[in-house]
């Protein structure tokens, strides 16, 4: 006999959300963990995903698995993708120094392989040190993901961002015509890989101009709730003094700039609605949420984004799961009602990490 408390007629429909997934190399495994928790929660339904770089790879893995076998299929496909990335890197010279392994440090600054690669990319372009355009990551993604299935994912829209090298503008690829080249364009760091050419247009990593792009949600999604899974620190106290720290901070600022501009625009529209200068019947108020754990991610150096050891990826996945579960415990009731990020305070110098 059905428990009247759990009667189907009493169950509330799931809350539909958009997901905005940042890029960040191996740190994208944190996003994997967040997605794993959201997929496991039957109260959440994903309407659309915008992803860049590692966020784009997470997005296509989720869409592929979801189309085949629903939420559990998506979870399995995400696990398979990250396991494949780790397996391919098992014999790479870019790995932790034994001292770092002993100390439990995930960074690669003492790795001779990482240092050699870093020096080479500063002295030579990928057109010089990689003339045949080898990209092992492309092979992994192509082997793991059924792009025909991704293109036929009707329940979740995907938007994948890349940067047009010639114009400097963001290009958003829609899932209905998505290819492996478009995902590789989104993840094309120009100091490591040659530009990905699609329809005679060269593209670099989407992080420069859309990390990730939020504007497709305004017209292409029926949900006003957008959850940003943030893995790049917006705020980092202190002055970077070493050449390595300066370069790291420049990358963080560059890769967050497009997201901050879009969030500022969303806040501007909300203020105009509040002041009665825009009609709320014609302009939808976006509800912004951020899942992040900068206390754990910020101390990790930029070099750790190249660390594909399975133990590290699992550590990040578990951290992402725990962070998402804690966020849902605090804010699930806010979904569909209000944003959980005070954007005005954020742009007055109070970052999301200071908000409840």
C-alpha positions as CSV (number, residue, x, y, z in Angstrom):
1,X,0.0,0.0,0.0
2,X,1.3,3.5,-0.9
3,X,2.2,5.7,2.0
4,X,-0.2,8.7,1.8
5,X,2.7,11.0,2.7
6,X,4.7,9.7,-0.3
7,X,1.7,9.5,-2.7
8,X,2.7,10.6,-6.2
9,X,0.1,13.3,-6.2
10,X,1.8,14.9,-3.2
11,X,5.3,14.8,-4.7
12,X,6.5,18.2,-5.9
13,X,7.9,18.4,-9.4
14,X,11.7,18.7,-9.7
15,X,13.2,22.2,-9.9
16,X,14.7,23.1,-13.3
17,X,18.1,24.8,-13.3
18,X,20.7,25.9,-15.8
19,X,24.3,24.9,-15.1
20,X,27.3,27.1,-16.0
21,X,30.5,25.1,-15.9
22,X,33.9,26.8,-15.8
23,X,37.1,25.5,-17.3
24,X,40.2,24.7,-15.2
25,X,42.0,21.6,-16.4
26,X,42.1,18.8,-13.8
27,X,40.2,21.0,-11.4
28,X,37.2,20.2,-13.6
29,X,37.0,17.0,-11.5
30,X,35.5,19.2,-8.8
31,X,32.7,20.0,-11.2
32,X,32.4,16.3,-11.9
33,X,31.6,15.8,-8.2
34,X,29.1,18.7,-8.2
35,X,27.3,17.2,-11.2
36,X,27.4,13.7,-9.6
37,X,25.6,15.1,-6.6
38,X,23.0,17.1,-8.6
39,X,22.3,14.1,-10.9
40,X,21.7,11.9,-7.8
41,X,19.2,14.4,-6.4
42,X,15.8,13.6,-7.9
43,X,14.5,17.1,-6.8
44,X,16.8,18.7,-9.5
45,X,16.2,18.7,-13.2
46,X,18.8,20.2,-15.6
47,X,17.3,22.4,-18.3
48,X,20.5,23.6,-20.0
49,X,24.3,23.6,-19.6
50,X,26.8,26.2,-20.7
51,X,30.4,24.9,-20.5
52,X,33.9,25.9,-21.4
53,X,37.1,23.8,-21.7
54,X,36.9,21.1,-18.9
55,X,33.4,22.4,-18.3
56,X,32.6,21.6,-21.9
57,X,33.9,18.1,-21.6
58,X,31.8,17.5,-18.4
59,X,28.8,18.8,-20.3
60,X,29.1,16.5,-23.3
61,X,29.8,13.5,-21.1
62,X,26.7,14.3,-19.0
63,X,24.5,14.7,-22.1
64,X,25.8,11.5,-23.7
65,X,25.2,9.4,-20.7
66,X,21.8,11.1,-19.9
67,X,20.5,10.5,-23.4
68,X,21.4,6.8,-23.1
69,X,20.4,5.9,-19.6
70,X,19.1,9.0,-17.7
71,X,20.8,10.4,-14.6
72,X,22.6,7.2,-13.7
73,X,23.9,6.9,-17.2
74,X,25.3,10.5,-17.0
75,X,27.0,9.7,-13.7
76,X,28.6,6.6,-15.2
77,X,29.8,8.5,-18.3
78,X,31.4,11.2,-16.3
79,X,33.3,8.6,-14.3
80,X,34.4,6.9,-17.5
81,X,35.6,10.2,-19.0
82,X,37.8,11.2,-16.0
83,X,39.0,7.6,-15.5
84,X,40.1,7.6,-19.2
85,X,41.9,10.9,-18.8
86,X,43.8,9.6,-15.8
87,X,44.6,6.3,-17.5
88,X,46.1,8.1,-20.5
89,X,48.3,10.2,-18.2
90,X,49.6,7.3,-16.1
91,X,52.9,7.2,-17.9
92,X,53.3,10.9,-18.5
93,X,56.5,12.6,-17.3
94,X,54.2,15.4,-15.9
95,X,53.7,13.9,-12.5
96,X,54.5,14.8,-8.9
97,X,57.9,14.8,-7.4
98,X,58.4,12.0,-4.9
99,X,58.9,14.6,-2.1
100,X,55.4,16.1,-3.0
101,X,53.9,12.6,-2.9
102,X,55.4,12.1,0.5
103,X,54.2,15.5,1.7
104,X,50.7,15.0,0.2
105,X,51.1,18.1,-2.0
106,X,49.1,18.0,-5.3
107,X,51.2,20.7,-7.1
108,X,53.7,20.0,-9.8
109,X,56.2,22.8,-9.4
110,X,59.0,20.3,-8.5
111,X,58.1,18.0,-11.4
112,X,60.9,18.0,-14.0
113,X,58.4,17.0,-16.7
114,X,56.1,20.0,-15.8
115,X,59.1,22.4,-15.7
116,X,60.4,21.2,-19.1
117,X,56.9,21.6,-20.6
118,X,56.5,25.1,-19.0
119,X,59.9,26.2,-20.4
120,X,59.2,24.8,-23.9
121,X,55.8,26.6,-24.2
122,X,57.5,29.9,-23.2
123,X,60.2,29.5,-25.9
124,X,58.3,27.8,-28.7
125,X,54.8,27.9,-30.1
126,X,52.8,24.7,-30.6
127,X,53.3,25.2,-34.4
128,X,57.0,24.6,-33.7
129,X,57.1,21.9,-31.0
130,X,54.0,20.1,-32.2
131,X,54.1,20.4,-36.0
132,X,51.8,17.3,-36.6
133,X,49.2,18.7,-34.1
134,X,49.1,15.7,-31.7
135,X,46.3,16.1,-29.1
136,X,45.9,13.0,-26.9
137,X,43.0,14.7,-25.1
138,X,41.0,14.8,-28.4
139,X,41.5,11.1,-28.8
140,X,40.2,10.5,-25.3
141,X,37.1,12.6,-25.8
142,X,36.4,11.2,-29.2
143,X,36.7,7.6,-27.8
144,X,34.5,8.3,-24.7
145,X,31.7,10.5,-26.2
146,X,29.1,9.5,-28.7
147,X,28.5,12.9,-30.3
148,X,25.6,11.7,-32.3
149,X,23.8,10.9,-29.0
150,X,24.8,14.3,-27.7
151,X,23.3,16.0,-30.7
152,X,20.1,14.2,-30.0
153,X,19.9,15.1,-26.4
154,X,16.5,16.8,-26.4
155,X,16.0,17.1,-22.7
156,X,19.1,19.2,-22.0
157,X,20.4,22.0,-24.2
158,X,24.2,22.5,-24.4
159,X,26.1,25.6,-25.1
160,X,29.9,25.3,-25.6
161,X,32.1,28.5,-25.7
162,X,35.2,29.1,-27.7
163,X,37.1,32.3,-28.6
164,X,37.4,33.5,-32.2
165,X,41.1,34.1,-32.6
166,X,40.6,36.7,-35.4
167,X,37.8,38.8,-33.8
168,X,38.4,38.1,-30.1
169,X,34.7,37.4,-29.7
170,X,33.0,34.5,-28.0
171,X,31.5,31.8,-30.2
172,X,28.8,29.6,-28.7
173,X,28.3,26.2,-30.3
174,X,24.8,24.7,-29.8
175,X,24.5,21.0,-29.0
176,X,22.3,20.3,-32.0
177,X,25.4,20.5,-34.3
178,X,28.2,19.8,-31.7
179,X,31.3,18.0,-32.8
180,X,34.5,16.9,-31.1
181,X,36.3,19.7,-32.8
182,X,34.0,22.3,-31.2
183,X,34.8,20.8,-27.7
184,X,38.5,20.8,-28.5
185,X,38.2,24.5,-29.6
186,X,36.7,25.3,-26.3
187,X,39.7,23.6,-24.5
188,X,42.4,24.9,-26.9
189,X,45.0,26.7,-24.7
190,X,47.1,28.6,-27.3
191,X,50.5,27.9,-25.7
192,X,49.8,24.1,-25.8
193,X,47.8,23.5,-28.9
194,X,47.4,24.9,-32.4
195,X,44.2,26.8,-33.0
196,X,41.2,24.6,-33.9
197,X,39.9,25.6,-37.3
198,X,36.1,25.2,-37.8
199,X,34.5,26.4,-41.1
200,X,37.8,28.3,-41.9
201,X,37.6,30.1,-38.5
202,X,40.4,29.6,-35.9
203,X,39.4,29.2,-32.3
204,X,41.2,29.2,-28.9
205,X,40.0,28.3,-25.4
206,X,36.6,29.7,-24.5
207,X,37.8,30.8,-21.1
208,X,39.2,34.1,-22.5
209,X,35.7,35.4,-23.6
210,X,33.1,33.0,-22.1
211,X,34.0,31.1,-18.9
212,X,31.3,30.1,-19.3
213,X,28.8,32.2,-21.3
214,X,25.5,32.9,-19.5
215,X,23.6,34.8,-22.2
216,X,22.2,31.8,-24.0
217,X,20.1,30.9,-21.0
218,X,18.1,34.2,-21.3
219,X,16.5,33.1,-24.6
220,X,17.1,29.4,-24.9
221,X,16.1,28.0,-21.5
222,X,12.8,28.1,-19.6
223,X,14.5,28.3,-16.2
224,X,15.5,31.5,-14.6
225,X,17.8,29.7,-12.0
226,X,21.4,29.5,-13.1
227,X,24.0,27.6,-10.9
228,X,27.5,28.6,-11.7
229,X,30.1,25.9,-10.7
230,X,33.1,28.1,-10.0
231,X,36.6,26.7,-9.8
232,X,38.7,29.7,-10.7
233,X,39.2,32.1,-7.7
234,X,37.8,35.6,-8.2
235,X,39.6,37.0,-5.2
236,X,43.1,36.2,-4.0
237,X,44.6,38.3,-1.2
238,X,48.1,39.6,-1.3
239,X,50.5,40.6,-4.1
240,X,52.0,37.8,-6.2
241,X,55.7,38.3,-6.3
242,X,57.3,35.4,-8.1
243,X,57.1,35.1,-11.9
244,X,55.1,31.9,-11.5
245,X,52.5,33.5,-9.1
246,X,52.2,36.6,-11.3
247,X,51.4,34.5,-14.3
248,X,48.9,32.4,-12.3
249,X,47.0,35.4,-11.1
250,X,46.9,37.0,-14.5
251,X,45.3,33.8,-15.8
252,X,42.8,33.8,-13.0
253,X,41.8,37.4,-13.7
254,X,41.6,36.8,-17.5
255,X,39.5,33.6,-17.1
256,X,37.0,35.2,-14.7
257,X,36.6,38.5,-16.5
258,X,33.9,37.5,-19.0
259,X,31.8,35.8,-16.2
260,X,32.1,38.9,-14.0
261,X,30.9,41.1,-16.9
262,X,27.8,39.0,-17.5
263,X,27.0,38.9,-13.8
264,X,27.3,42.7,-13.6
265,X,24.9,43.0,-16.6
266,X,22.5,40.7,-14.8
267,X,22.6,42.9,-11.7
268,X,22.1,46.0,-13.9
269,X,18.9,44.5,-15.4
270,X,17.7,43.5,-12.0
271,X,18.2,47.1,-10.7
272,X,16.3,48.6,-13.7
273,X,13.4,46.2,-12.9
274,X,13.5,47.2,-9.2
275,X,13.4,50.8,-10.2
276,X,10.4,50.2,-12.5
277,X,12.4,51.2,-15.6
278,X,12.0,47.8,-17.2
279,X,8.8,45.8,-17.4
280,X,9.2,42.5,-15.5
281,X,6.6,41.0,-17.9
282,X,9.1,41.4,-20.7
283,X,12.4,41.0,-18.9
284,X,13.0,37.9,-16.9
285,X,14.8,38.4,-13.6
286,X,17.7,35.9,-13.5
287,X,18.3,34.1,-10.2
288,X,22.0,33.4,-9.8
289,X,23.6,30.8,-7.5
290,X,27.2,29.8,-7.1
291,X,28.6,26.5,-5.9
292,X,32.3,26.9,-5.1
293,X,34.8,25.9,-2.4
294,X,37.6,28.4,-2.7
295,X,38.9,27.5,0.8
296,X,39.9,24.2,-0.7
297,X,40.7,25.1,-4.3
298,X,42.5,28.4,-4.0
299,X,45.6,26.9,-2.2
300,X,46.1,24.6,-5.1
301,X,48.7,26.0,-7.5
302,X,48.1,26.5,-11.2
303,X,50.4,23.5,-11.9
304,X,47.9,21.1,-10.2
305,X,45.5,21.8,-13.1
306,X,47.9,19.5,-15.1
307,X,47.8,16.8,-12.4
308,X,45.7,13.9,-13.8
309,X,46.5,11.3,-11.1
310,X,43.5,9.3,-10.2
311,X,43.9,10.0,-6.5
312,X,43.8,13.7,-7.1
313,X,40.8,13.6,-9.4
314,X,38.9,11.4,-6.9
315,X,39.8,13.9,-4.2
316,X,38.4,16.8,-6.2
317,X,35.3,14.8,-7.2
318,X,34.6,14.0,-3.5
319,X,35.2,17.6,-2.6
320,X,32.7,18.7,-5.3
321,X,30.1,16.2,-4.2
322,X,30.3,17.3,-0.5
323,X,30.2,21.0,-1.5
324,X,27.2,20.5,-3.7
325,X,25.3,18.4,-1.1
326,X,26.0,21.1,1.6
327,X,24.9,23.8,-0.8
328,X,21.6,22.0,-1.6
329,X,21.0,21.5,2.2
330,X,21.2,25.3,2.6
331,X,19.7,26.6,-0.6
332,X,17.4,24.1,-2.2
333,X,14.3,26.0,-1.0
334,X,15.7,29.2,-2.6
335,X,15.6,27.6,-6.1
336,X,12.7,29.0,-8.1
337,X,12.3,31.8,-5.4
338,X,15.4,34.0,-5.2
339,X,19.0,34.1,-6.1
340,X,21.5,33.1,-3.4
341,X,24.3,35.5,-4.6
342,X,24.1,39.2,-3.7
343,X,25.5,40.5,-6.9
344,X,25.4,44.1,-5.8
345,X,27.5,43.3,-2.7
346,X,29.8,41.2,-4.9
347,X,30.6,44.2,-7.1
348,X,31.1,46.4,-4.1
349,X,34.0,44.3,-3.0
350,X,32.2,41.5,-1.1
351,X,32.9,38.2,-2.9
352,X,30.5,35.3,-2.9
353,X,32.8,33.5,-0.5
354,X,31.7,36.0,2.2
355,X,28.0,35.4,1.7
356,X,25.9,32.8,3.4
